[in-house]
């Protein structure tokens, strides 16, 4: 029988599973805990074919290299994260258009809703006009934060290094010595997240972080995709700059004015001109992408220093919250999450977002010692609000800062 080709192996793989009822208790990994070798690499199944061959020679001074030269990088991204979390307890809605609402805007839409033109950032009223059958759900903030924490617990349990991108995405070094092992690990990770958390994730595998991120986009929704050597070589010439992660709108506009629309267009621009237009750092990055020596090094966060919770005053299908009520809810969630993670905070920051827009109001306080005490932080937060003339708010964010492991601050807790 003919052996399956890599081309077949790199196509999107689905069927890991959708939202399901019942959720495990959420336990965060203690910072500084020793990580065991990823279990996902032992006895994994689910991928076929020989591994594509890649070469990567990128090195960066002052950064600990966490993946050996030439080893693949994984980019893992939860699909329609807020919506997927909200649908865990509503499996009957999975195939219907659903969106979650923050304040009066769409925060996340599932794929049936996206197929009908619903997008994040739309006004909820506009989304309903676009898709009258749309089901709207208020963002389940507490559940979203808990699932985000649990997702990263799984990442840390399956990888030797994790570089966070947001609450629901990260680059992973799974310790794979070849491409087949990386693909196996990606399949195992998808199965584990679906089983334990009841949400779908997409996994991209590539030789660098950019290629892994492009692959995860192509894997969506609920799939795995590998960018192999032939496709990578083509992308390094034909990829539109709009698809290159990390290029801002202003830089993009400047590059298009000199005729740089795709990566290959960089070759026709004199070195000095490119540096003048987009800056030395960006010019060097573009040259490295063209040469295939762009960033493949993960920069893991060994210890969290900040935990954040946020909320909106207005919601869908619920009464509006006052700033005091929002602050109370955020502080209580933060204290629970910090305790689970074995962390204590030394400071608190309130970021208030006025309803009329404009500059956010930032209020800060630092304590002498670290604590996870709910009453302490509630009192500090209330005092900060009382000392400020608070306008009508769209929402607010509360952050516990200066986090330390509890075993380093026990003497300050009594």
Residue pairs with C-beta under 8 A, 6 or more apart in sequence:
3 48
3 49
3 50
4 48
4 49
5 49
6 49
6 50
6 51
6 52
6 226
6 228
7 228
8 48
8 49
9 47
9 48
9 49
9 183
9 226
10 225
10 226
10 227
10 228
11 225
12 218
12 219
12 223
12 224
12 225
13 46
13 187
13 223
13 224
14 222
14 223
15 222
16 190
16 191
16 193
16 194
16 200
16 222
17 191
17 194
17 195
17 198
17 200
18 87
18 91
18 94
18 194
18 198
18 200
18 222
19 84
19 87
19 88
19 89
19 90
19 91
19 94
19 198
19 199
20 88
20 91
20 194
20 198
21 88
21 89
21 91
21 198
22 198
23 88
23 197
23 198
24 150
24 196
24 197
26 146
26 147
26 149
26 150
26 153
26 340
27 150
27 153
27 340
28 149
28 150
28 152
28 153
28 337
28 340
28 341
28 342
29 152
29 153
29 156
29 157
29 341
30 341
30 342
30 405
31 302
31 303
31 304
31 341
31 342
31 343
31 403
31 405
32 302
32 303
32 405
35 156
35 157
35 160
36 157
37 160
37 175
38 157
38 158
38 159
38 160
38 174
38 175
38 185
39 157
39 158
40 158
40 174
40 184
40 185
40 188
40 189
40 192
41 174
41 175
41 176
41 181
41 184
41 185
41 188
44 181
44 184
44 185
44 187
44 188
45 184
45 187
45 188
46 183
46 184
46 187
46 188
46 191
47 180
47 183
47 184
47 186
47 187
49 180
50 180
51 178
51 179
51 180
51 182
51 183
52 179
52 226
52 228
52 229
52 230
53 229
54 70
54 72
54 179
54 207
54 229
54 232
55 69
55 70
55 207
55 292
56 69
56 70
56 207
56 208
56 292
56 293
56 296
57 69
57 293
58 208
58 288
58 293
58 294
58 295
58 296
58 297
59 65
59 297
60 295
60 297
63 297
63 299
64 299
64 300
65 297
66 160
66 161
66 173
66 297
66 298
66 300
67 73
67 161
67 173
67 296
67 297
67 298
68 177
70 207
71 173
71 176
71 177
71 178
71 182
72 176
72 179
72 182
72 205
72 206
72 207
72 212
73 171
73 172
73 173
73 205
73 206
73 207
73 208
73 209
73 211
73 212
73 296
73 298
74 159
74 171
74 172
74 173
74 174
74 182
74 185
74 186
74 189
74 203
74 204
74 205
74 212
75 165
75 169
75 170
75 171
75 172
75 203
75 204
75 206
75 209
75 212
75 213
75 215
75 216
76 155
76 169
76 170
76 171
76 172
76 186
76 189
76 201
76 202
76 203
76 204
76 216
77 165
77 168
77 169
77 201
77 202
77 204
77 216
77 220
78 84
78 151
78 168
78 169
78 193
78 199
78 200
78 201
78 202
79 111
79 199
79 200
79 201
79 202
79 220
79 221
79 222
80 108
80 109
80 110
80 111
80 114
80 221
81 108
81 144
81 148
81 167
81 168
81 199
82 100
82 107
82 108
82 139
82 144
83 98
83 99
83 100
83 108
83 109
83 110
83 113
83 137
84 110
84 199
84 200
85 140
85 143
85 144
85 147
85 199
86 98
86 100
86 137
86 139
86 140
86 143
87 93
87 94
87 98
87 110
88 143
88 197
88 198
88 199
90 98
90 137
93 135
94 110
95 112
96 112
96 133
96 135
97 109
97 110
97 112
97 113
97 115
97 116
97 118
97 131
97 133
97 134
97 135
98 109
98 110
98 112
98 113
98 134
98 135
98 136
98 137
99 106
99 107
99 108
99 109
99 110
99 113
99 118
99 124
99 127
99 134
99 135
99 136
99 137
100 106
100 107
100 108
100 109
100 136
100 137
100 138
100 139
100 140
101 107
101 124
101 136
101 137
101 138
101 139
101 315
101 316
102 139
102 312
102 315
102 395
103 312
103 313
103 314
103 315
103 394
103 395
104 123
104 124
104 125
104 314
105 120
105 121
105 122
105 123
105 124
106 118
106 119
106 120
106 121
106 122
106 123
106 124
106 127
107 120
107 139
108 120
108 139
109 118
109 119
109 120
109 127
111 221
113 127
113 131
113 134
116 130
116 131
116 133
116 134
117 130
117 131
118 127
118 130
118 131
118 134
122 130
124 136
124 316
127 134
127 136
128 134
128 136
136 316
136 317
137 316
137 317
138 315
138 316
138 317
138 318
139 312
139 315
141 309
141 310
141 311
141 329
141 333
142 329
142 333
144 167
145 167
145 309
145 333
145 337
146 337
147 197
147 199
148 167
148 168
149 337
149 340
149 341
150 196
150 197
151 168
151 193
151 197
151 199
151 201
152 162
152 164
152 170
154 189
154 192
154 193
154 196
154 197
155 162
155 170
155 172
155 189
156 162
158 172
158 174
158 185
158 188
158 189
158 192
159 172
159 173
159 174
159 175
160 173
160 174
160 175
161 172
161 173
161 298
161 300
162 170
162 171
162 172
162 173
162 298
162 300
162 301
163 170
163 171
163 172
163 298
163 299
163 300
163 301
164 170
164 301
165 171
169 216
171 209
171 212
171 213
171 298
172 189
172 298
173 298
174 181
174 182
174 185
174 186
174 189
176 182
176 184
176 185
179 205
179 226
182 205
183 205
183 224
183 226
186 203
186 205
186 224
187 203
187 224
189 201
189 203
190 200
190 201
190 203
190 222
190 224
193 199
193 200
193 201
194 200
194 201
200 221
200 222
201 222
202 216
202 217
202 219
202 220
202 221
202 222
202 223
202 224
202 225
203 215
203 216
203 219
203 223
203 224
203 225
204 211
204 212
204 213
204 214
204 215
204 216
204 217
204 218
204 219
204 224
204 225
204 226
204 227
205 212
205 215
205 224
205 225
205 226
205 227
206 212
206 213
206 214
206 215
206 226
206 227
206 232
207 227
207 229
207 232
207 292
207 296
208 292
208 294
208 295
208 296
209 245
209 294
209 295
209 296
209 298
210 244
210 245
210 289
210 294
210 295
211 227
211 232
211 235
212 227
213 245
214 227
214 235
214 239
214 243
214 245
215 225
215 226
215 227
216 225
218 225
218 227
219 225
227 235
232 292
233 292
235 263
236 263
236 264
236 289
236 290
236 292
237 262
237 263
237 264
237 290
238 262
238 263
238 264
239 262
239 263
240 261
240 262
241 247
241 252
241 255
241 256
241 260
241 261
241 262
241 263
242 252
244 263
244 289
246 285
247 255
247 282
251 278
251 279
251 282
254 277
254 278
255 261
255 277
255 278
257 277
258 269
258 273
258 274
258 277
259 265
259 268
259 269
260 266
260 269
260 274
263 286
263 289
263 290
264 290
266 274
266 286
266 287
266 290
267 290
269 277
271 283
274 283
274 286
275 283
277 283
278 286
285 294
285 295
288 294
288 295
303 403
303 405
304 341
304 343
304 403
305 401
305 402
305 403
306 399
306 400
306 401
306 403
307 334
307 337
307 338
307 341
307 343
307 345
307 399
307 400
307 403
308 334
308 397
308 398
308 399
308 400
309 329
309 330
309 331
309 333
309 334
309 337
309 397
309 398
309 399
310 330
310 395
310 396
310 397
310 398
311 321
311 326
311 329
311 330
311 395
311 396
312 321
312 326
312 394
312 395
313 320
313 321
313 322
313 323
313 326
313 355
313 392
313 393
313 394
313 395
314 320
314 394
315 321
321 329
323 352
323 385
323 390
323 393
323 396
324 382
324 385
326 393
326 395
326 396
327 350
327 381
327 382
327 385
327 396
327 398
328 378
330 396
330 397
330 398
331 348
331 374
331 377
331 378
331 381
331 398
332 374
332 378
334 345
334 377
334 398
334 399
334 400
335 372
335 373
335 374
335 377
335 400
338 344
338 345
338 372
338 400
338 403
339 372
342 405
342 406
342 407
343 372
343 400
343 403
343 404
343 405
343 406
344 370
344 371
344 372
344 403
344 404
344 405
344 406
344 409
344 412
344 413
345 370
345 371
345 372
345 377
345 400
345 401
345 402
345 403
346 366
346 367
346 369
346 370
346 401
346 402
346 403
346 404
347 364
347 365
347 366
347 367
347 400
347 401
347 402
348 364
348 365
348 377
348 380
348 381
348 384
348 398
348 399
348 400
348 401
349 362
349 363
349 364
349 398
349 399
349 401
350 362
350 363
350 364
350 381
350 384
350 385
350 396
350 397
350 398
351 360
351 361
351 362
351 363
351 396
351 397
351 398
351 399
352 360
352 361
352 362
352 363
352 388
352 390
352 391
352 393
352 396
353 360
353 393
353 394
353 395
353 396
353 397
354 360
354 361
354 391
354 392
354 393
354 394
355 391
355 392
355 393
355 394
356 391
356 392
361 388
361 390
361 391
363 384
363 385
363 387
363 388
364 384
365 380
365 383
365 384
366 401
366 402
367 376
367 380
368 412
369 409
369 412
369 413
370 402
370 403
370 404
370 409
370 412
370 413
371 377
371 412
371 413
372 406
372 413
373 413
377 400
381 398
406 413
